[in-house]
Amino acid sequence: MGRFDIVGSFASSGGTMASIATIRTWGEMIKFSHSVFALPFAMIATFLAGRRLDGGLPTGTQFALIILCMVAARSFAMTFNRIADAAIDARNPRTAGRPIQTGRISVAQASVFLVVSAAAFLAACSGFLVFCQNPWPLYLAGPTLIVLAAYSYAKRITALTHFILGATIAFAPMAAWIAIHPGSLGLSALLLTGIVLLWIAGFDIIYACQDMQVDRREGLYSIPAKIGVARALVVSRICHAVTVALLIWLGIEAEFGWLYWGAVIATALLFAAEQSVVRPDDLSKVNLAFFTINGCISLLLGVAAICDLLLGLAPRP
């Protein structure tokens, strides 16, 4: 290999590393890994609604459009939140190292990405009209973006911000069901919505315990800031206990098979593990509880439920 080939190889390697670093920076800003939690529930709704279709399954086009909607909506919501909270995050030691606060991503760049994400979401919603003759996703696209943006201001108004976040993300399985088969929207979709709402509210309360002092100083509202960490953790545990109850109700309503029920048992055990690692006097394991355990639980539950449906363990209505 000649000298110029070696130089070119190093330059190419440097460019690749820079590209990877850029992707990781953007992924850090929008917390792309958090999509791992919400996506399985949207997929469960997709396959439950798909049972009502002639073939008993969603089409490949529907499946692809659901994923695009999820990723685009999540990217829009997180980017809007990062822009809206830029000043607050800069004053919070826990969030001061985020990309916008450190200058790795400018507000202008984030704003462009926000517009691109919104456009991608609208395009995916339009796809249901063009390819699936279902206008409802497009009808609901605008209001959905407004709600996703409005959440960022909830903590300036009410301590119920955790439940507002839960409700915002909980619309994902409901929206997926509407996109696949709106005519069959019913109790199962409502149960999925309630599961996601309380699940997210429960672990968002845990996460907010880290910022109790900052929220009080900034005049922001959260359950930990209002009632303290110890009582906030009790509220979180109640949320997760009711979540398990709703999972049981969903299993009965949708007539899931043994794979789903095994995942529900595992979910209850992992909830107990999550709650046990977080104590009022020790919040050092909050990131473990928030990211790792919740991501694992949701993936396990989603895979089990979908396998139940695909293997015919859950009968088609």
C-alpha positions in Angstrom: 0.0 0.0 0.0 1.4 3.4 -1.0 1.8 6.4 1.2 -1.3 8.2 -0.2 -3.3 5.0 0.2 -2.4 4.9 3.8 -3.3 8.6 4.3 -6.6 8.1 2.4 -7.3 5.1 4.6 -6.8 7.2 7.8 -8.9 10.0 6.4 -11.7 7.6 5.5 -11.5 6.1 9.0 -11.6 9.5 10.6 -14.6 10.4 8.5 -16.4 7.2 9.5 -15.7 7.9 13.2 -16.9 11.4 12.9 -20.1 10.2 11.3 -20.7 7.7 14.0 -20.0 10.4 16.6 -22.6 12.6 14.9 -25.2 9.9 14.8 -24.6 9.2 18.5 -24.9 12.8 19.4 -28.3 13.1 17.7 -29.4 9.8 19.2 -28.4 11.2 22.6 -30.4 14.4 22.1 -33.7 12.6 21.1 -33.0 9.6 23.4 -33.7 7.3 20.5 -33.2 4.3 22.8 -36.4 5.4 24.6 -38.4 4.4 21.5 -37.6 0.8 22.5 -40.1 1.2 25.3 -43.1 2.6 23.4 -42.7 0.7 20.1 -43.6 -2.8 21.4 -47.0 -1.6 22.6 -47.7 0.0 19.2 -46.7 -3.3 17.6 -49.1 -5.2 20.0 -51.9 -2.9 18.9 -50.9 -3.3 15.3 -51.2 -7.1 15.4 -54.3 -7.2 17.6 -56.1 -4.9 15.2 -54.6 -6.9 12.3 -56.6 -9.9 13.5 -59.7 -8.2 12.1 -58.3 -7.9 8.6 -59.1 -10.5 5.9 -55.6 -12.1 6.2 -55.5 -11.9 10.0 -52.3 -9.8 9.9 -51.3 -6.2 9.1 -49.7 -5.7 5.7 -46.1 -5.0 5.2 -47.0 -1.5 4.1 -49.0 -0.9 7.3 -46.2 -2.3 9.4 -43.6 0.0 7.8 -45.8 3.1 8.1 -46.4 2.4 11.8 -42.7 2.2 12.5 -42.0 5.4 10.5 -44.8 7.2 12.4 -43.4 6.0 15.8 -39.8 7.1 15.1 -40.8 10.4 13.5 -43.3 11.3 16.3 -40.8 10.4 19.0 -38.0 12.4 17.3 -40.4 15.4 17.0 -41.5 15.2 20.6 -38.0 14.9 22.1 -36.5 17.6 19.9 -39.3 20.0 20.7 -38.7 19.2 24.4 -35.0 19.8 24.2 -35.5 23.2 22.5 -38.3 24.3 24.9 -36.2 23.3 28.0 -32.8 24.4 26.7 -32.4 27.1 29.4 -33.8 25.0 32.2 -31.6 22.0 31.3 -28.5 24.3 31.2 -29.1 25.1 34.9 -29.6 21.5 35.9 -26.3 19.7 36.7 -27.8 16.4 35.5 -28.8 17.7 32.1 -26.1 20.4 31.5 -24.0 18.0 29.5 -26.7 17.4 26.8 -25.9 18.2 23.2 -27.6 21.6 23.0 -26.2 22.7 26.3 -22.7 21.8 25.3 -23.0 23.3 21.8 -22.6 20.0 20.0 -26.0 20.7 18.4 -27.2 24.2 17.9 -30.8 25.3 18.5 -31.0 26.2 14.7 -29.9 22.6 13.8 -32.4 21.1 16.2 -35.1 23.3 14.8 -34.4 22.0 11.3 -34.5 18.5 12.6 -37.8 19.3 14.3 -39.3 20.3 11.0 -37.9 17.3 9.2 -39.4 15.0 11.8 -42.8 16.6 11.6 -42.7 16.3 7.8 -41.8 12.6 8.0 -44.6 12.0 10.4 -47.1 13.8 8.2 -45.8 11.9 5.2 -46.2 8.5 7.0 -49.7 9.4 8.1 -50.5 10.4 4.5 -49.2 7.0 3.4 -52.2 5.3 5.1 -54.5 7.3 3.0 -52.6 6.7 -0.3 -51.8 3.0 0.2 -54.4 1.8 2.7 -57.4 4.0 2.0 -57.5 5.0 5.6 -57.8 8.8 6.2 -57.9 8.7 10.0 -54.1 8.9 10.6 -53.9 12.0 8.4 -56.9 13.6 10.1 -55.3 13.0 13.5 -51.7 13.9 12.5 -51.9 17.7 13.2 -53.6 17.4 16.6 -51.1 14.7 17.5 -48.1 16.9 16.8 -49.7 19.7 18.9 -50.2 17.4 21.9 -46.6 16.1 21.6 -45.3 19.6 21.6 -47.6 20.8 24.4 -46.4 18.2 26.9 -43.1 20.1 27.2 -44.9 22.9 29.0 -46.9 20.7 31.4 -44.4 20.8 34.2 -44.7 24.6 34.2 -48.4 24.2 35.1 -49.2 21.0 37.1 -47.6 18.3 39.2 -49.6 15.8 37.1 -47.1 16.2 34.3 -46.0 12.6 34.7 -49.5 11.4 33.8 -49.8 13.9 30.9 -46.5 12.4 29.5 -48.0 9.0 30.0 -51.2 9.9 28.2 -49.2 11.5 25.4 -47.1 8.4 24.7 -50.1 6.1 25.5 -51.8 7.4 22.3 -49.3 5.4 20.3 -51.1 2.0 20.6 -54.4 3.7 20.2 -53.2 5.5 17.0 -51.7 2.2 15.7 -55.0 0.5 16.1 -56.8 3.3 14.3 -54.3 3.1 11.5 -54.8 -0.6 11.0 -58.5 -1.2 11.6 -60.4 1.8 13.1 -63.7 0.0 13.0 -62.6 -2.5 15.7 -61.4 0.1 18.2 -62.6 -1.1 21.6 -61.7 -2.3 25.1 -58.4 -3.9 24.2 -57.1 -0.7 22.7 -58.3 1.2 25.8 -56.5 -1.3 28.1 -53.3 -0.9 26.1 -53.6 2.9 26.4 -54.1 2.6 30.2 -51.2 0.2 30.5 -48.8 2.6 28.8 -50.1 5.7 30.6 -49.6 4.2 34.1 -46.4 2.4 33.2 -44.8 5.6 31.9 -46.2 7.8 34.7 -44.8 5.3 37.3 -41.2 5.4 36.0 -41.3 9.1 35.1 -42.1 9.8 38.8 -39.0 7.7 39.7 -36.9 9.6 37.2 -38.2 13.0 38.4 -37.0 12.2 41.9 -33.5 13.1 40.7 -34.6 16.6 40.0 -36.7 17.4 43.0 -34.5 20.2 44.3 -34.0 21.6 40.8 -37.7 21.6 40.1 -38.4 23.4 43.4 -35.7 26.0 42.7 -37.0 26.6 39.1 -40.6 26.7 40.1 -41.5 23.6 38.1 -44.1 21.1 39.1 -43.6 17.4 39.7 -45.0 14.9 42.2 -41.6 14.5 44.0 -41.3 18.3 44.2 -44.8 18.5 45.6 -44.9 15.6 48.1 -41.3 14.5 48.5 -39.4 11.5 47.2 -40.7 8.9 49.7 -44.3 9.5 49.0 -43.7 10.0 45.3 -42.2 6.4 45.2 -45.4 5.1 46.8 -47.4 6.8 44.0 -45.1 5.2 41.4 -45.6 1.7 43.0 -49.4 2.2 42.9 -49.1 3.1 39.2 -47.1 -0.1 38.4 -49.4 -2.3 40.5 -52.4 -1.0 38.5 -50.4 -1.6 35.3 -50.1 -5.3 36.1 -53.8 -5.5 36.8 -54.5 -4.0 33.4 -52.1 -6.4 31.8 -54.1 -9.3 33.3 -57.4 -7.7 32.1 -55.9 -7.3 28.6 -54.8 -10.9 28.6 -58.3 -12.1 29.4 -60.0 -9.7 27.0 -57.8 -10.5 24.0 -57.6 -14.2 25.0 -53.8 -14.3 24.9 -52.0 -17.6 25.3 -49.3 -18.9 27.6 -46.5 -16.9 26.1 -48.2 -13.6 27.0 -49.1 -14.8 30.5 -45.5 -15.9 31.1 -44.4 -12.4 30.1 -46.9 -10.8 32.5 -45.5 -12.8 35.4 -42.0 -11.7 34.3 -43.2 -8.1 34.1 -44.6 -8.2 37.6 -41.3 -9.6 38.9 -39.2 -7.0 37.0 -41.5 -4.2 38.3 -40.7 -5.4 41.8 -37.0 -5.4 41.0 -37.2 -1.9 39.5 -38.9 -0.5 42.6 -36.5 -2.3 45.0 -33.4 -0.7 43.5 -34.8 2.8 44.1 -35.1 4.1 47.7 -35.8 7.6 49.1 -32.2 7.7 50.5 -30.6 6.1 47.4 -31.4 7.3 43.9 -28.0 6.1 42.4 -29.7 3.3 40.5 -32.4 5.4 38.8 -30.9 5.1 35.4 -30.8 1.3 35.7 -34.4 1.3 36.7 -35.5 3.8 34.0 -33.6 2.6 31.0 -32.5 -1.0 31.3 -35.3 -2.7 33.2 -38.2 -0.9 31.5 -36.7 -1.5 28.1 -36.3 -5.2 28.8 -39.8 -5.6 30.2 -41.5 -3.8 27.3 -39.5 -5.8 24.7 -40.2 -9.1 26.4 -43.9 -8.3 26.7 -44.1 -7.2 23.1 -42.3 -10.2 21.7 -44.4 -12.6 23.8 -47.7 -11.0 22.8 -46.9 -10.9 19.1 -45.6 -14.5 19.1 -48.9 -15.5 20.7 -50.8 -13.9 17.9 -48.5 -15.2 15.1 -48.5 -18.8 16.5 -52.3 -18.8 16.9 -52.2 -19.2 20.7 -54.5 -16.2 20.9 -57.6 -17.0 18.8 -58.7 -14.7 16.0 -62.0 -13.0 16.8 
